[in-house]
């Protein structure tokens, strides 16, 4: 590795980060899965941690989701959700993540009989502790599972209403193919009327039109993934013109076959087109890396420059739901990290 490349990797490790696309259920490492399964008397289809980790292999979004939901079955009590979230936040703090906007999927748990209050209570407690311990700010985003349909989303919204103070935003995730954003327009409208911001997974496996629907019908202020937007030049021009942030997840895109290899990933091209892209980890326990690993892998595969790395960091601050003073402090910390090299 050249001296310049080494300096860039030091910068990536040292710079303050904001993570805007991470699913708390997707941070479930096999060791914690086994510990919770034993505590909650849940039978797993794996005999050892090593066997479970080997099973973290899949070729599509649906095959990943099947594994993801199987693992989530070990989460049953409030302390389980607290320990899951706390484990992620410990890792994030070690990677200099200063702000996180965390997704959770209540329907994954309430359909198993776990009360909504149990889920959000454990997650919220860990987030509050992280701010007290490390000054890590956070926002909690409740996602609707698109494959369960808009009626189930509306029912989940009713369950969420008593806990609205714990939430900052709503999102849309799970299997994209065959499940456009448009039918969720009404539940997103209700959420926005309650002061929550909207984001949505679109343009990962689904077509560019799903990105348009997320913007126009859901009122999404960010698009999660969005890599297939590049197939539509008019859409790209709109995203640039309106400054719509895209929360891109490089290692996830490779693991799920959205791109054939990291060298083929469009992240660098997206930057060069002027898109407001950010780097994120998505479901890091399953996809082979947390936020720093995604940055490092993208830098190596795409030969990202120092300015592009700094732009990715600044884009994440600009896209985060934080006030101006918090954003300014992150930018000042970034400048300090960059000036040391």
NUSEMI-727538 format. One record per residue (C-alpha): x, y, z; residue in one letter. Coordinates in steps of 0.05 Angstrom, whole numbers, plus 32768, in hexadecimal, padded with zeros to 4 digits. Each point is the difference from the previous one (the first is absolute). Example, Ala and Ser with C-alpha at 12.3 -4.5 7.8 and 13.67 -1.06 7.14 Angstrom:
BEGIN
80F67FA6809Ca;801B80457FF3s;
***
This chain:
BEGIN
800080008000x;801B80447FEDx;800B80378033x;7FC580277FE3x;7FD17FC48005x;80167FF48048x;7FF180498011x;7FBB7FFA7FE1x;7FF07FC28029x;80178023803Fx;7FD280397FEEx;7FC67FD07FF7x;800C7FE18044x;800980428024x;7FCA802C7FE1x;7FBD800A8023x;7FC97FD97FDEx;7FB480037FFBx;7FDD7FBF7FEFx;7FBB80097FE0x;7FEF7FBA7FE7x;80087FC78032x;7FCC7FCE8017x;80077FEE8049x;7FE97FB97FF3x;80377FFB7FCCx;8035800B8034x;7FF17FBD8022x;80437FDC8002x;7FFE7FB48006x;801E80018046x;7FC8802B801Bx;7FCD7FD87FD9x;80177FC18023x;800180218044x;7FBA801B7FF9x;7FE67FBF7FE3x;801A7FDB803Dx;7FE380338031x;7FBC80007FDEx;7FFD7FB67FF0x;7FFD800B7FB5x;80177FC67FD5x;802E80147FC7x;800F7FD77FC2x;804B8006800Fx;802A7FD88030x;80388031800Ax;8011804A7FF7x;802E7FED7FC7x;7FC87FDA7FDDx;7FD3803D8007x;8034802E7FE5x;800A7FD27FC4x;7FB580047FF4x;8007804C7FF8x;80047FF37FB5x;7FCB80107FCDx;7FF780157FB9x;7FC4802E8000x;7FD98030802Cx;7FCA7FCC800Dx;80307FC98016x;80218033802Ex;7FBD8014801Dx;7FEF7FB7800Fx;803F7FFA802Ax;7FF68045801Ex;7FBA7FF0801Ax;80187FBC801Bx;803580238029x;7FD080368019x;7FD77FC98023x;80318000803Ax;7FEC80488011x;7FC87FFA8032x;800A802C803Ex;801080498008x;80467FF08018x;800D7FD97FBFx;7FF2803E7FD7x;8029802A802Fx;803C7FD07FFCx;7FFB7FFC7FB4x;7FFF804B7FF8x;8035800B8035x;802F7FCF7FDDx;7FF880267FBEx;800B80438022x;80407FE78022x;801B7FED7FBBx;7FE980417FE1x;8020802A8037x;80427FDB7FF4x;7FFB80147FB7x;7FF480498011x;7FB780007FEDx;7FE78041801Fx;7FB77FFD7FE8x;7FD47FC57FECx;7FBB7FFC7FE2x;7FEB7FBA8012x;7FCA7FD77FDCx;7FD67FCC8024x;7FC97FD27FE5x;7FC97FFA8035x;7FD67FD07FD4x;80397FCD8002x;7FF37FFC804Bx;7FB78011800Bx;7FEA7FC97FD0x;80247FD08030x;7FD9801C803Bx;8036802F801Ax;7FDF80418017x;801480407FDCx;801280208042x;80327FC9800Fx;8023800B7FBDx;8005804B8002x;800E8002804Bx;803F7FD77FFBx;801B80247FC3x;7FF08046801Cx;80237FF18042x;80417FED7FDCx;7FFD803D7FD4x;7FF6802E803Bx;803A7FE08025x;802E80097FC3x;7FF2804A8001x;800E8005804Ax;80407FD77FFCx;801F80187FBFx;7FD7803B7FE7x;7FE87FD57FC5x;7FC0801E7FE6x;7FCA7FD57FE0x;7FBD7FFD7FDEx;7FD37FC38001x;7FDC7FEF7FBEx;7FC67FCE7FFFx;7FFD7FD97FBFx;7FC37FDF7FE1x;800A7FBD7FDEx;7FE8800C7FBAx;7FF27FB67FF1x;7FCC7FFF8038x;7FD980377FDDx;7FE380448010x;7FC87FE6802Ex;80327FDF802Ex;802980407FFEx;7FC380288015x;7FF47FD1803Ax;804880068015x;7FFA804C7FFEx;7FC67FFB8032x;802C7FD6802Ex;803780347FFAx;7FD5803C8013x;80097FFA804Cx;804B7FFF7FF4x;800480397FCDx;802F8028802Dx;80357FC97FF8x;7FFF80047FB4x;801D80327FD0x;7FEF7FE27FBEx;7FDF7FC87FD8x;801D7FD67FC8x;7FEE7FC87FD0x;802B7FC27FF8x;80007FB47FF4x;7FF77FDE7FBCx;7FFC80357FCAx;7FF07FD97FC1x;7FB480007FF5x;7FF38031803Ax;800080487FE7x;7FFF803A8032x;7FC080207FE6x;7FCD7FD68027x;801F80198042x;7FF080497FF0x;7FC980088035x;80277FE3803Bx;803C802B7FEEx;7FD3803D7FFCx;7FE67FF18046x;80477FFA801Ax;801680417FE1x;7FC38023801Cx;80197FEA8045x;804380227FF2x;80287FC27FEDx;802F80037FC4x;7FFB7FCC7FC9x;80357FD57FDEx;7FF77FC37FD4x;80287FC77FE2x;7FFA80077FB5x;802A7FF27FC3x;80277FC78020x;7FE17FC57FDBx;7FC380277FEAx;7FFE802E7FC2x;800E804B7FFEx;7FB5800E8001x;7FFE7FE78048x;802F803A8012x;7FCF80317FE0x;7FC67FE18026x;802680068041x;800D804A7FF4x;7FBC80137FE3x;7FD07FD48026x;80227FF28042x;802280438008x;80437FDF800Cx;803880308012x;80357FCB7FF5x;80047FC37FD3x;801F7FC2801Fx;802C7FDE7FCCx;7FE980217FBFx;80387FE27FD5x;7FD17FED7FC8x;7FED80497FF7x;803C80047FD2x;7FD87FDA7FCCx;7FD4803F7FF7x;802580407FECx;7FC4802C800Ex;7FFA7FE48045x;804A800B800Dx;7FFA80487FEAx;7FC580098030x;80267FE0803Ax;803B802E7FF4x;7FD5803E7FF7x;7FD87FF3803Fx;803C7FE88028x;7FDD7FC08015x;802F7FD6802Cx;800C7FB77FEEx;80157FD18038x;802C7FD07FD9x;80187FBE801Fx;803B7FE47FD7x;800D7FBD8023x;7FB57FF28003x;7FF9800C7FB5x;80377FCE7FF2x;7FE77FCC8031x;7FB980027FE5x;801680007FB7x;7FE980467FEFx;804680097FE2x;802F7FC87FECx;803C801B8026x;8015803D8026x;802A80167FC5x;7FBF80047FD9x;7FDC80298034x;7FE780447FE7x;80128027803Fx;803980267FE0x;7FD7800F7FC2x;7FC78019802Cx;802F80308022x;801A80197FBDx;7FB9800C7FE9x;7FF4802C803Cx;7FD07FD38025x;7FFC8009804Bx;80187FBA8011x;80137FE68044x;80217FBF8017x;7FDD7FD28031x;80017FB88019x;7FB77FE87FF9x;80027FBC8023x;80497FFC8015x;7FFF7FBE8026x;7FE87FDE7FC0x;802580287FCBx;80477FFD8019x;800E8044801Dx;7FEA803C8029x;800780487FE9x;804C80068000x;80077FBE7FDAx;7FD0801A7FCBx;8028803F7FF8x;80427FDA7FFDx;7FE77FCD7FCEx;7FE380367FD3x;804080298002x;802A7FC47FECx;7FD27FE67FC9x;7FEE80437FE2x;80408027800Ex;7FDA80378023x;802680418008x;800980278040x;7FCE80347FE9x;7FCC7FCB7FEFx;80087FE08045x;7FF780448021x;7FC3800D7FD3x;7FE07FBF8016x;800980148049x;7FE580467FF4x;7FC57FE47FD9x;7FED7FD4803Bx;8000803C8030x;7FD680297FCFx;7FCE7FC67FF7x;7FFA7FF2804Bx;7FC580198028x;8029802D802Ex;8002804A800Fx;803380317FE4x;802B8002803Ex;80077FB48001x;80117FFF7FB6x;80338037800Ax;80227FDA8037x;80067FC27FD4x;801D80297FC8x;8032801F802Fx;80157FBC801Ax;80067FE77FB8x;802D803B7FEFx;802B7FF1803Cx;80087FB77FEDx;801280137FB8x;803280358015x;80277FCD8029x;80147FDB7FC1x;
***
